[in-house]
Amino acid sequence: MRSLRGRLTLGITLMLAVVLAGAGVVVSRYVDRSERAALDDRLKRTAELSRETALAAVQRELPTTDRRLDNVLSATGTSLRLLLEQKQLFAAGQKPPAGRPPPRAGLHTFEAGGERYRSYAISLDALGGLTRLEVTTRLGAVERKLSELNRRLLAFGAGALLVAALGVWFATDLLLRPLRRLRAATAGIAGTEDLDRRVPGDDGPAELRSLAASFNEMLARLGRSAADRERALAATRRFTADAGHELRTPLTSVQANLSAISRHPEMSAQQRAEMVSDALAENRRLVELLEGLQALARGDSAAVEHGDVELADLVGVALAAASSRHPEVTWSCELPEQPVVVRGWEPGLRMLVDNLIENAARHGGGAVAVTLNGNGRPALFVDDDGAGVAEGERERIFEPFVRANGTSTPGSGLGLALVTQQVRAHGATLSVGESPLGGARFGVRFG
């Protein structure tokens, strides 16, 4: 009975068996009491009705046989005796059982000759109360009737239990069909490992629909977890591959400079200073590469919650930080007076703005203009007065470690890749074109 169907059938059948057994016991006892009460009442009435006949037999010495009374008593299996102490004065009906105990007043049950009897005895006032009238009848008929009733109750109970068990078995089969379909659906999902599939949630009773809804929620969470895990693994693989590829050159350069300084102590101070300066520049490049790679990996792997971000404040803070890093650049800014709120991840948006501004400061000719439009779809434009981006390079420059032809400005080569990543994460669009200042214009439209 490991199946739910078998357990339900067994449980309900056992409960019904207890109910039927209790009902059978109650019915049997009720019938037994009723039959015995009716028998006792018949014995009492027989004794009362025979009192006058018994008194007449004692006082007027009537014949000891009364055929009508004898026939009536014989038909019911009853015997009537009138006793003076132990001497029988009068008898009618069935022959009294042999070996019976001395009669006692009132109702009494006894066994004689292998049979059970019920007797009722009363004392008569004649002869100073020495006479006793006793009515005796067999209990066999009552007990046989009760035994037959018990057999019928047992047969009825067994038949009812069998019918109930079969009914419950087939009823649970109908009730458990939606559960079997749910099990088949979950087995299919487990077999294919397709976490995008869902089990049907509109079939069966409310409890089963609730179970299906909970299972679908679990699948959704597992799907999100699997997607996050895949993003994290992809980001880790990308970080490892990019780090191994891009860090090799600066590390080799630093090692070569330090090795040359170590092998040639006679090197002049000017040469030593130049080599140290080159090593420090390569070290800064290493730091920038590592920071950029970490930002890319964090952006690829993180599943972040978005909230309302005020772009005007964010752009203002980013411009203040950039102007302190590049005091030689002439900055201009046009921000709306009203708040410009977009839905997004604030650290990612700050990374996007910082890299666009940093890219313009590094590759421009000394002037950078930042414009934020808040009417309709919010849009951010960053202009510089540099050499611009050729049309053939405008798609390629957004890939990691790719630089436009002819560009020699130092950098990690990851800034625009970070911008592209955050634009995609926020559902925005990114464009590059010609700037009114003569250089490149990078535009990001949200919404």
Protein Blocks (a to p, Z undefined) as FASTA:
>chain_A
ZZfklmmmmmmmmmmmmmmmmmmmmmmmmmmmmmmmmmmmmmmmmmmmmmmmmmmmmmno
pafbdfklmmmmmmnopacdddehjacfbdehjdddehiacddehjddddeehiacdddd
dddfehhhpaccdddddfklmmmmmmmmmmmmmmmmmmmmmmmmmmmmmmmmmmmmmmmm
mmmmmmmmmmnopakbccdfkgcjfklmmmmmmmmmmmmmmmmmmmmmmmmmmmmmmmmm
mmmmmmmmmmmmmmmmmmmmmmmmmbcfklmmmmmmmmmmmmmmmmmmmmmmmmmmmmmm
pccddddddfklmmmmmmmmmmmmmmmbccdddddfbdcdddddfklmmmmmmmmmmmmm
mmmnoiacddddfehjaddddddfbebjafklmmmmmpghiacehiabgcehlmmmmmmm
mmmmnopacdddddfkopacddddeZZ
